[in-house]
Amino acid sequence: MRIVQKGIMPDGTKIRIEDWSEDCNCWLPCAHIGAYPIAKSYRQRHNDWLFPKLGHTFRLGFDFKDMILAAEAFDALVSGKKQLRDYAKEADNPELLEYL
């Protein structure tokens, strides 16, 4: 995996555009965003170790149809025009959005 661009959202969440295509040809080049927010909520679950703990950083991944859409989303997130929840359809695991 190659980090293409790094940024920080207005709330302090670190994000980056990632290129996973070099590791696996099933990924499109530069079409993935990795976000690292801090969990603001917590729910006890039976497989608790899989889910974020309150106050801890966790990873959210977003897959886009191409590098242009990923770059537009990245810019909107860094500028504060959009929030991570706005990209729920692209989230690898939309269930993690409830921890924001």
N, C-alpha and C positions, 0 to 999 in steps of 0.2 A: 504494500500500500504506500502510495506517495501522497504527501500533503501538498496540495496545490496552492491553497490560500488559507490564511488564518484571520480571524476577526473576533471581536467581542461585542455582544449585544448591549444595549443601554442598561439592562439589568445585571450586567456582569457575566452573563453566560458566554463561555468560550465556544466558538463554532469554527468549523473548517470545511473547505471543499476537499474531498478525498478522491483519489483515483485508484480504484481497486482492479482496474482492467489488466494491470501488469501481473497480478496474482491469479486472476481467474478470468478467462475470456467471456464468462457469462455476464460480467459487469460492463456497463458502458463507461467510456473514459470520462472522468471528471464530472460525473452525474450524481454524485453522492455527497450529502452533507452530514457531518457528525457534529452533534451538539452535546454540551456537557453542563447541563443545568444542575442546580442544587434542589433536592427534593423538598417541597414545601408542605407535603402531606404524607401520611403513612397509613396503610391498612394492613392489619394482620392477615396473613394468608397461610394456607397449609404448606406451600412451597416457598416460604418466606425468603429464603436465601436468594431467590431469583429477582426480587423486587427491591427498589431503592429504599433506603432508610431515611427518615426525617433528618434534614440537615446535611446529608451526604451527597456528593456529586455522583451523577449517573450518566450513562451514555444513551442518547437518542439518535437513531439513524434515519435518514430520509433519502429515498431513491427517486430520482427524477428521470423523465423520458430522454433528456439530453443535457449536455453541458450548458447550454444557453439558459434553460429553465433553472438549473441548479445555481448558476451565477446570478440570475435575477432574484431568486429566493434568498441567496446569501446577502446580496446588497440590501434587500428589503428588511432582512433580519438585523443586520448591522446598523442600519439607519433608524430602526425602530418603527418603520412603517408597517411591519408585520410581526406577528408573534409565532412561536413554534406551533401553537394550536391551529394556526391558519393553514398549516401544511399537514393536517391529520391524514389526508388521503395518501400522502407520500411516505408516511411514517412506517418504518420497519415493524414496529410494535406499538400501534396506536394506544394500547392499554396503558403504556407508560406516561401518556400525556396527562393522566389524572393526578400525577405526582407534581405537576407544575404549580 
